Structures are given as C-alpha cells and as structure tokens.
C-alpha cells in the first residue's frame, strides 16, 4: 500500500461497504478484477448490518419471544412476566453484529479485496480523494457507487436532542422510555414501534396520511393494524407534527390534523418519515455523474451513469430501497464488468415488513392490477383454516394470490402472518418461472405447514 501524497491505482473502486457494495466487490474480485472497496466506517456491512436490518430484526426476534411466552399461558405453559435486562439485550445485538462483521472481514481477505477506510469524494472521471484514511487518493479505471441512504429529517420541525431519535439512535437502545412518539407510519416506524412497545414503552404513532404502510395491500395490512391497535397507545392518522421543543423530562410537540394524540408530551420521539440517497457529499458533478431532483443517481439498464467509467447500485439509484435488491444489482453488475452475459431483469422483487404479524408480497398488488386495468382473478385464504396456524395459535394470517385471468399465470402474491418472510420465496420463484395456478395447487407442500395455504389458495382457481 502506498501512502503519503501518492495516488493508489485500482481497476475497480467500490464506494460504499453496504450489502450492494460488498457483494459487488467480492463478486468482481472472484471474477479476476482487481478491486478496492472504500467506506467511512471501520467495518463493512453498511447501515443494514450495523444500524438497520440486522439490529432491528434482532430486537424484533426478542419481542416475538416475549409475545410467544405471553400467548403460551393459554396453552398451559406459564413463563411468568418477563424481566428485561437492557444492557444484556444490547450486548446480544452487538454480538450478532460483530459475528457477521467478522465474517465479512474474512470474506474480504479470502477474495483479496483491498479495503480502505475513509470518505470518498470525486475529483474527476478517474480519481477520488479519500478523506480521513491512510490512502489520500485513488485512481480507478471503473467505479461503482453504492453509498446507500440515510434517514430524512423533518425540516423546520426536528430539533437536535438525545430525546429525538432516528432509526439509527433508536437501535442503540439507550433505555426504554415510558412514552414514545413515532412520527411516520411506514415499515421502519412500525417495526421499531413494536420493538419499543414489546420492551414496555407506551407507543403512539402519528401519520400525516390516511393510512399506515402506504402502498401495502389493505387486505395484508388489516391483521397487523388490528394487532397494533391493542399494542400501541394510539394511532393518529391524518395528523402531522408542526412543532417540537425540549422541556423538562421530555419533548413537547404541536400537532395539526383530525386525530391529535391525547398527550403532546413524550419521553422520547422517533422520526421515521423516510430515507434519502447518500449522494450529495460525493461531488458527483466533478465526474459528470447526473442525479435527479431527489438526489438519486441516474443509471441505464446496465447501471451505468452519465459517466462511462462510473456505475451505481442500491438505494442511491432509487426505489425499491431494499438490501436484497442492492445485493442482486451488485452481483449482476460485477458479472457485466467481467464481460459475462448478465442482466438485471427480475419479474418480481419481494418486500417484507418484519412486524408481528409480518407482511410479505411480490409481483402485482390488487391496487396495481386495477390501475393497470388487468383482467385478473384474486383468491384469499385466511389462516383460520390452516392446521399449523391453529396449532401455533396464530390464525391472524392471510394468503392472497392474483392470477392473470386469460392465461392463469401468477401475477402477484401477498402474505400476512407469522414468518411470512420465510414463505415469500416460493411465490417469487413461481413468478419468475411463469407458474400458473395449477402448478402451485398440484405441487406437494409438506403437512402441516403454513406454506400449504399457498397451494390451497391456488386450488381455488377453476381448472
């Protein structure tokens, strides 16, 4: 490694160490491309591993255990009231992250990917400056931008206070506040709201639109919303926060709308109103890389930007902002750069909300089918008819399938219930393979399982 004022050369420079970035780097190196990856953090993994997906799902699994223990009393097994050790909970989460982080470090060495720490800024179409690292400058032949996204702030309202949380600081779990206001009814707000409610906080959600989980099928959202009404202190729709100030012992807020919370003071406030791309600080204009009015980098079907040397993947190029989408994009792009015949052309990208009950879907939704004026047939099966769901005491689920009426081909699948994130892949494969209802109905599902509901629902389609 050359240090000082010298410039280091690399064939491929990957900027960003999240799932999309490190998968692209590992794949490119495996394809024989000299690869360097740079990230501001000391370890690979990005927001997903260190401050997002993995920590939140770790906490959600703990809350699921609490819920299961409470439900087991009706089954004749009483564990008593759980006792929470917040420090031990944090330690477990940190151990999970550390183990996965160590695995990435090992893969980095195995694939002979050079890793640099620092913040990258483009100087021109061939060079980036690395701020805060041992290597001050890198010359590249090709570069991949995979810098992800960050939480959006409430401009003109949000204040700087340790009592005002983002998804990042909420996952640090400094304590369990007695009262928590969640601003934003999207999946991040609801997942973290369930975490804190499960750990003992009295949670109130404020959403400025008329419904939670915008874009999610209402049939799928309904079982979750029913449960949240019991778990949360209040859900206030058509209401927005217009002011925020710190007072003794909490945060005082001002509200406008139809359903103002019964209290305007909370111990802590979580702002979860969306995410924006990490593109502003890259000095992309110096490399001739264009962005849209929201800050997303413009790319073509091969992830090439307006600069022929620079490519981009993941959250920084736009919706859907999902880690698994970024992973697949990074893998395809690395193969393309190696000269392989690879394309990113998925028929379906699955989405999962890891609440309890969870929600998962892929393909066309009912609303999209109506908007596109598709000739479809839809069938639903409530899990009250599932032997496995009844045995688990979790009949609050639903399986919904959407088929093209003329051809019988599956167009969309939606699931609500326990562990639906583990079930959705069957539907994704069916969509990718162009399966028809007969295929799903006649394949043998193991019994008794929740996946049987997919076959049973498909069997409702007239042969």
C-alpha positions, 0 to 999 in steps of 0.5 A: 500500500502506498501512502503519503501524497501518492495516488493508489491505482485500482481497476475497480473502486467500490464506494460504499461497504453496504450489502450492494457494495460488498457483494459487488466487490467480492463478486468482481474480485472472484471474477479476476478484477482487481478491486478496492472497496472504500467506506467511512466506517471501520467495518463493512456491512453498511447501515443494514448490518450495523444500524438497520436490518440486522439490529432491528430484526434482532430486537424484533426476534426478542419481542416475538419471544416475549409475545410467544411466552405471553400467548403460551399461558393459554396453552398451559405453559406459564413463563411468568412476566418477563424481566428485561435486562437492557444492557444484556439485550444490547450486548446480544445485538452487538454480538450478532453484529460483530459475528457477521462483521467478522465474517465479512472481514474474512470474506474480504481477505479470502477474495483479496479485496483491498479495503480502505477506510475513509470518505470518498469524494470525486475529483474527476472521471478517474480519481477520488480523494479519500478523506480521513484514511491512510490512502489520500487518493485513488485512481480507478479505471471503473467505479461503482457507487453504492453509498446507500441512504440515510434517514430524512429529517423533518425540516423546520420541525426536528430539533437536535436532542438525545430525546429525538431519535432516528432509526439509527439512535433508536437501535442503540437502545439507550433505555426504554422510555415510558412514552414514545412518539413515532412520527411516520407510519411506514415499515421502519416506524412500525417495526421499531414501534413494536420493538419499543412497545414489546420492551414496555414503552407506551407507543403512539404513532402519528401519520400525516396520511390516511393510512399506515404502510402506504402502498401495502395491500389493505387486505395484508395490512388489516391483521397487523393494524388490528394487532397494533391497535391493542399494542400501541397507545394510539394511532393518529392518522391524518395528523402531522407534527408542526412543532417540537421543543425540549422541556423538562423530562421530555419533548413537547410537540404541536400537532395539526390534523383530525386525530391529535394524540391525547398527550403532546408530551413524550419521553422520547420521539422517533422520526421515521418519515423516510430515507434519502440517497447518500449522494450529495457529499460525493461531488458527483458533478466533478465526474459528470455523474447526473442525479435527479431532483431527489438526489438519486443517481441516474443509471441505464439498464446496465447501471451505468451513469452519465459517466462511462467509467462510473456505475451505481447500485442500491438505494442511491439509484432509487426505489425499491430501497431494499438490501436484497435488491442492492445485493442482486444489482451488485452481483449482476453488475460485477458479472457485466464488468467481467464481460459475462452475459448478465442482466438485471431483469427480475419479474418480481422483487419481494418486500417484507415488513418484519412486524408481528404479524409480518407482511410479505408480497411480490409481483402485482398488488390488487391496487396495481392490477386495477390501475393497470386495468388487468383482467385478473382473478384474486383468491384469499385464504385466511389462516383460520383454516390452516392446521399449523396456524391453529396449532401455533395459535396464530390464525391472524394470517392471510394468503392472497394470490392474483392470477392473470385471468386469460392465461392463469399465470401468477401475477402477484402474491401477498402474505400476512402472518407469522414468518411470512418472510420465510414463505415469500420465496416460493411465490417469487420463484413461481413468478419468475418461472411463469407458474400458473395456478395449477402448478402451485395447487398440484405441487406437494407442500409438506403437512402441516405447514403454513406454506400449504395455504399457498397451494390451497389458495391456488386450488381455488382457481377453476381448472 
